[in-house]
Amino acid sequence: MDYSKFITRDPIVMLGKPIVKGTRITVELIMRKLAGGYSIENFLESYPHITKEQVLAAFEYMADLIANEEIKEVA
């Protein structure tokens, strides 16, 4: 999936955090809700203007972010 169709960053929207295009819904909000126990279906019911494809794009974005992070040894 090409998440760039659904996820963007704009320094004047939500302090530049990655968001679902055309909304003020951050990728962080999606991840926190799902980590807190929401199912994708619960999330979509709470945010009916968001699609399942947009939620999955947020997962893809986070997977790429984690895959490309630098690993630093902790002393």
C-alpha positions as CSV (number, residue, x, y, z in Angstrom):
1,M,0.0,0.0,0.0
2,D,1.2,3.5,-0.8
3,Y,0.3,5.2,2.5
4,S,1.3,8.6,1.0
5,K,-2.1,8.7,-0.6
6,F,-3.7,8.8,2.9
7,I,-1.1,10.1,5.3
8,T,0.6,13.6,5.2
9,R,2.4,16.1,7.4
10,D,1.8,19.8,7.4
11,P,3.6,22.1,9.8
12,I,0.4,24.2,10.3
13,V,-1.8,21.2,11.1
14,M,-1.5,19.4,14.4
15,L,2.1,20.8,14.9
16,G,3.3,18.8,11.9
17,K,2.4,15.4,13.2
18,P,1.5,12.8,10.5
19,I,-2.3,13.0,9.9
20,V,-4.9,11.4,7.7
21,K,-5.2,13.7,4.7
22,G,-8.1,16.1,4.9
23,T,-8.6,15.6,8.6
24,R,-7.0,16.5,11.9
25,I,-6.8,12.9,12.9
26,T,-3.2,12.0,13.8
27,V,-1.5,8.7,13.2
28,E,-0.7,8.9,16.9
29,L,-4.4,9.1,17.8
30,I,-5.1,6.0,15.7
31,M,-2.3,4.0,17.2
32,R,-3.1,5.1,20.8
33,K,-6.8,4.2,20.4
34,L,-6.0,0.8,19.0
35,A,-3.3,0.1,21.6
36,G,-5.8,1.1,24.3
37,G,-8.2,-1.6,23.2
38,Y,-10.3,-0.2,20.4
39,S,-10.8,-2.6,17.5
40,I,-10.6,-1.1,14.0
41,E,-14.4,-1.4,13.9
42,N,-14.7,0.5,17.1
43,F,-12.4,3.2,15.8
44,L,-14.4,3.5,12.6
45,E,-17.7,3.8,14.5
46,S,-16.2,6.6,16.7
47,Y,-14.7,8.4,13.7
48,P,-17.1,7.7,10.8
49,H,-15.3,10.0,8.4
50,I,-12.2,7.8,8.5
51,T,-12.0,4.7,6.3
52,K,-10.5,1.3,7.1
53,E,-8.1,1.9,4.2
54,Q,-6.9,5.1,6.0
55,V,-6.4,3.2,9.3
56,L,-4.4,0.5,7.5
57,A,-2.3,3.3,5.8
58,A,-1.5,4.5,9.3
59,F,-0.2,1.0,10.2
60,E,1.9,1.0,7.1
61,Y,3.3,4.4,7.9
62,M,4.3,3.3,11.4
63,A,5.8,0.0,10.1
64,D,8.0,2.0,7.7
65,L,9.0,4.4,10.4
66,I,10.0,1.6,12.8
67,A,11.8,-0.3,10.0
68,N,13.9,2.8,9.2
69,E,14.7,4.0,12.7
70,E,18.3,4.1,14.0
71,I,19.1,1.6,16.7
72,K,21.2,3.1,19.5
73,E,22.8,1.1,22.2
74,V,21.7,1.9,25.7
75,A,24.3,1.9,28.4
